[in-house]
Amino acid sequence: MIRLALGFGLAAIVMLYSFNMAEWRVAETALPRYCSDHEGVLKRVHEILTEKNPVGEHEKRPYMVAAKLLYMIPQESGETTEAYLLRLGAEIREKCR
């Protein structure tokens, strides 16, 4: 019984560490990459969320880079697209200081 409890405790510690490191990576290394063109990135995120075929004839890479934000900072349940874009822009600007 004690071994099982220790196993669960160790697994919980490893998971918490992993989640904290992922949050740190997003905050310290991933978000600052968007500082140079944060308005363009927000525009592309808006297109990804609202249009059926946002890329069209454009280059795909900028849209793939913008789409990463949807995973790093997900839209909350019930949050409108406009509110999400405002929150996303505020978080990017906060990291760009």
Phi and psi in degrees as GROMACS dihedral restraints (atoms count N, CA, C in turn):
[ dihedral_restraints ]
;  ai    aj    ak    al  type     phi  dphi    fc
    3     4     5     6     1   -67.3    20    10
    4     5     6     7     1   -38.8    20    10
    6     7     8     9     1   -62.1    20    10
    7     8     9    10     1   -40.5    20    10
    9    10    11    12     1   -64.5    20    10
   10    11    12    13     1   -43.4    20    10
   12    13    14    15     1   -64.4    20    10
   13    14    15    16     1   -41.0    20    10
   15    16    17    18     1   -64.8    20    10
   16    17    18    19     1   -39.3    20    10
   18    19    20    21     1   -62.3    20    10
   19    20    21    22     1   -45.9    20    10
   21    22    23    24     1   -64.5    20    10
   22    23    24    25     1   -40.5    20    10
   24    25    26    27     1   -63.0    20    10
   25    26    27    28     1   -44.2    20    10
   27    28    29    30     1   -63.9    20    10
   28    29    30    31     1   -43.3    20    10
   30    31    32    33     1   -62.0    20    10
   31    32    33    34     1   -39.6    20    10
   33    34    35    36     1   -65.0    20    10
   34    35    36    37     1   -41.1    20    10
   36    37    38    39     1   -64.2    20    10
   37    38    39    40     1   -43.9    20    10
   39    40    41    42     1   -62.6    20    10
   40    41    42    43     1   -42.4    20    10
   42    43    44    45     1   -65.9    20    10
   43    44    45    46     1   -43.9    20    10
   45    46    47    48     1   -61.0    20    10
   46    47    48    49     1   -42.6    20    10
   48    49    50    51     1   -60.8    20    10
   49    50    51    52     1   -44.8    20    10
   51    52    53    54     1   -62.1    20    10
   52    53    54    55     1   -44.5    20    10
   54    55    56    57     1   -65.4    20    10
   55    56    57    58     1   -40.9    20    10
   57    58    59    60     1   -65.4    20    10
   58    59    60    61     1   -39.2    20    10
   60    61    62    63     1   -67.4    20    10
   61    62    63    64     1   -36.2    20    10
   63    64    65    66     1   -65.3    20    10
   64    65    66    67     1   -42.8    20    10
   66    67    68    69     1   -62.6    20    10
   67    68    69    70     1   -41.7    20    10
   69    70    71    72     1   -62.6    20    10
   70    71    72    73     1   -42.8    20    10
   72    73    74    75     1   -62.8    20    10
   73    74    75    76     1   -43.6    20    10
   75    76    77    78     1   -61.3    20    10
   76    77    78    79     1   -46.6    20    10
   78    79    80    81     1   -69.9    20    10
   79    80    81    82     1   -39.2    20    10
   81    82    83    84     1   -97.8    20    10
   82    83    84    85     1   -25.9    20    10
   84    85    86    87     1  -122.2    20    10
   85    86    87    88     1   -37.1    20    10
   87    88    89    90     1   -80.3    20    10
   88    89    90    91     1   -50.3    20    10
   90    91    92    93     1   -63.6    20    10
   91    92    93    94     1   -38.9    20    10
   93    94    95    96     1   -60.0    20    10
   94    95    96    97     1   -19.8    20    10
   96    97    98    99     1   -64.9    20    10
   97    98    99   100     1   -21.7    20    10
   99   100   101   102     1   -90.8    20    10
  100   101   102   103     1     2.1    20    10
  102   103   104   105     1   -65.5    20    10
  103   104   105   106     1   -36.2    20    10
  105   106   107   108     1   -67.7    20    10
  106   107   108   109     1   -31.0    20    10
  108   109   110   111     1  -141.1    20    10
  109   110   111   112     1    52.6    20    10
  111   112   113   114     1   -67.0    20    10
  112   113   114   115     1   -30.6    20    10
  114   115   116   117     1   -68.3    20    10
  115   116   117   118     1   -41.0    20    10
  117   118   119   120     1   -64.6    20    10
  118   119   120   121     1   -39.1    20    10
  120   121   122   123     1   -65.0    20    10
  121   122   123   124     1   -43.6    20    10
  123   124   125   126     1   -63.1    20    10
  124   125   126   127     1   -37.1    20    10
  126   127   128   129     1   -63.0    20    10
  127   128   129   130     1   -43.7    20    10
  129   130   131   132     1   -67.9    20    10
  130   131   132   133     1   -37.3    20    10
  132   133   134   135     1   -62.5    20    10
  133   134   135   136     1   -41.7    20    10
  135   136   137   138     1   -60.1    20    10
  136   137   138   139     1   -43.7    20    10
  138   139   140   141     1   -63.8    20    10
  139   140   141   142     1   -40.3    20    10
  141   142   143   144     1   -62.0    20    10
  142   143   144   145     1   -39.5    20    10
  144   145   146   147     1   -77.8    20    10
  145   146   147   148     1   -26.4    20    10
  147   148   149   150     1  -111.4    20    10
  148   149   150   151     1   -24.5    20    10
  150   151   152   153     1  -102.0    20    10
  151   152   153   154     1   150.6    20    10
  153   154   155   156     1   -71.4    20    10
  154   155   156   157     1   -41.8    20    10
  156   157   158   159     1  -129.1    20    10
  157   158   159   160     1    79.9    20    10
  159   160   161   162     1   -68.1    20    10
  160   161   162   163     1   -28.9    20    10
  162   163   164   165     1   -76.6    20    10
  163   164   165   166     1   -43.9    20    10
  165   166   167   168     1    58.2    20    10
  166   167   168   169     1  -126.5    20    10
  168   169   170   171     1   -95.2    20    10
  169   170   171   172     1     5.2    20    10
  171   172   173   174     1   -77.2    20    10
  172   173   174   175     1   170.6    20    10
  174   175   176   177     1   -68.5    20    10
  175   176   177   178     1   138.9    20    10
  177   178   179   180     1   -79.2    20    10
  178   179   180   181     1   -29.5    20    10
  180   181   182   183     1   -56.4    20    10
  181   182   183   184     1   -47.6    20    10
  183   184   185   186     1   -59.1    20    10
  184   185   186   187     1   -32.1    20    10
  186   187   188   189     1   -74.7    20    10
  187   188   189   190     1   -34.4    20    10
  189   190   191   192     1   -68.4    20    10
  190   191   192   193     1   -39.1    20    10
  192   193   194   195     1   -63.4    20    10
  193   194   195   196     1   -43.8    20    10
  195   196   197   198     1   -65.9    20    10
  196   197   198   199     1   -35.6    20    10
  198   199   200   201     1   -65.5    20    10
  199   200   201   202     1   -24.0    20    10
  201   202   203   204     1   -61.1    20    10
  202   203   204   205     1   -30.4    20    10
  204   205   206   207     1   -63.0    20    10
  205   206   207   208     1   -31.0    20    10
  207   208   209   210     1   -63.3    20    10
  208   209   210   211     1   -26.7    20    10
  210   211   212   213     1   -91.2    20    10
  211   212   213   214     1   -35.2    20    10
  213   214   215   216     1   -72.7    20    10
  214   215   216   217     1   -39.8    20    10
  216   217   218   219     1  -129.8    20    10
  217   218   219   220     1    86.9    20    10
  219   220   221   222     1   -70.8    20    10
  220   221   222   223     1   154.7    20    10
  222   223   224   225     1   -73.8    20    10
  223   224   225   226     1   132.5    20    10
  225   226   227   228     1   -76.4    20    10
  226   227   228   229     1   156.4    20    10
  228   229   230   231     1   -60.9    20    10
  229   230   231   232     1   126.8    20    10
  231   232   233   234     1    81.8    20    10
  232   233   234   235     1    -1.8    20    10
  234   235   236   237     1   -79.2    20    10
  235   236   237   238     1   130.6    20    10
  237   238   239   240     1   -71.2    20    10
  238   239   240   241     1   161.0    20    10
  240   241   242   243     1   -60.3    20    10
  241   242   243   244     1   -42.1    20    10
  243   244   245   246     1   -65.1    20    10
  244   245   246   247     1   -43.2    20    10
  246   247   248   249     1   -64.9    20    10
  247   248   249   250     1   -39.6    20    10
  249   250   251   252     1   -63.4    20    10
  250   251   252   253     1   -44.9    20    10
  252   253   254   255     1   -64.2    20    10
  253   254   255   256     1   -37.2    20    10
  255   256   257   258     1   -64.1    20    10
  256   257   258   259     1   -44.5    20    10
  258   259   260   261     1   -66.1    20    10
  259   260   261   262     1   -42.0    20    10
  261   262   263   264     1   -63.1    20    10
  262   263   264   265     1   -44.9    20    10
  264   265   266   267     1   -62.7    20    10
  265   266   267   268     1   -39.1    20    10
  267   268   269   270     1   -65.8    20    10
  268   269   270   271     1   -39.6    20    10
  270   271   272   273     1   -67.9    20    10
  271   272   273   274     1   -38.8    20    10
  273   274   275   276     1   -66.6    20    10
  274   275   276   277     1   -46.1    20    10
  276   277   278   279     1   -62.1    20    10
  277   278   279   280     1   -35.1    20    10
  279   280   281   282     1   -62.9    20    10
  280   281   282   283     1   -39.5    20    10
  282   283   284   285     1   -78.3    20    10
  283   284   285   286     1   -15.9    20    10
  285   286   287   288     1   -89.4    20    10
  286   287   288   289     1    -0.5    20    10
